[in-house]
Amino acid sequence: MALKTIAVTGATGSQGGGVINIMKNVPGWQIRAITRNPSSKSAVKLSESGIEVVRADFDDESSLVKAFDGVHAIFAVTNWWEYLFSGKSQDEAGEIEHQQGMNLARAAAKTSSLEHYIWSSLPSAETITKGKLKVPHMDYKANVDVRIKAELPELAAKTTYLLFGYYPANMAFLPMVKPVELPSSGQFVQIVPTKPEAKVLNAGDVGVNPGIWVRQILAHGDISRGKNVNLALEKLTFQEMIDIWSEVTGKKGAIMTCSLEDYRKVWGVGGYEFGLQLKFGEMCDPWEETEDFVTAEALGIDPDEVVGFKGTIEGLKSFF
């Protein structure tokens, strides 16, 4: 039987890489890794492993159409944070991401062989809070969902909106949430602009879990097309996370809270944006699974295969 092809955008990034790590071992499927720089070390490594690597630019719809030619499934992801950290404002980064998201969607809609489109998305703070709060990195991405449904109905019928939760790896690699040692006491503190009891949805190990969900979404297309899916099995409070971190690392950790404005003073616009997301989580449950969702259980996700928060921290222990 002929192999089916999944195009994975952001192939050298965390989400795309996590999809490739699992899908490369799924019988009946082969991967086309989409990257803007096939000469990068990560892209060359993929090519040397036998994976097809194709160049495309998210700002160039025609290059995406060419890259998607003949594929049966697409995993599409954009990166708002990349543009924020390059010096763009929150809204400027959002406009870029939104345009890229639509370029990806329009290119997918022009792919006659396409059977399933998986779009990496987030809940809309502006919509859910009825305009009381805006979180640009969530809202601009979620607005792509809205436009796919309104402007590209045939693609919408093939689309699963995969909503990613919090990355536990942030505690190792993102300075604003990494626990820091207080030399005077030997204790570690994690400073966040939210309550210790505030819950967040955890995506777990993004080097593994995205591929598990994509594999199961494709295997259950009859129930996943046109639906939302949360990529997570856990909702943990910040207190629970620091307690688990302490258990795994053997270091004493505590949560310290501060105002959103103070967090902004310390970490700039990136900290402010992250704080807005946490504020959103205080106001409601952004990842509540309504009738528009398909559960992990329905998709046949095996909890024993998923790497949760604790397993992720255990794998990153050397970074603390």
Buried (B, 14 or more C-beta within 10 A) or exposed (E): EEEBBBBBBBBBBBBBBBBBBBBBEBEEBBBBBBBBEBEEEBBBEBBEEEBEBBBBBBEBBEBBBEBBBEBBBBBBBBBBBEBBEEEBEBEBBBBBBBBBBBBBBBBBBBBEEBBBBBBBBBBBBBBBBEEEBBBBBBBBBBBBBEBBBEEBEEBBEBBBBBBBBBBBBEBBEBEBBBBEBEEEEEBBBBBBBBBBEBBBBBBBBBBBBBBBBBBBBBEBEEBBBBBBBBBBBBBBBBBBBBBBBBEBBEBBBBBEBBEBEBBBEEBEBBBBBBBBBBBBBEEBEBBEBEEEBBEBEBBEBEEEEBBBBBBBBBBBEEEB
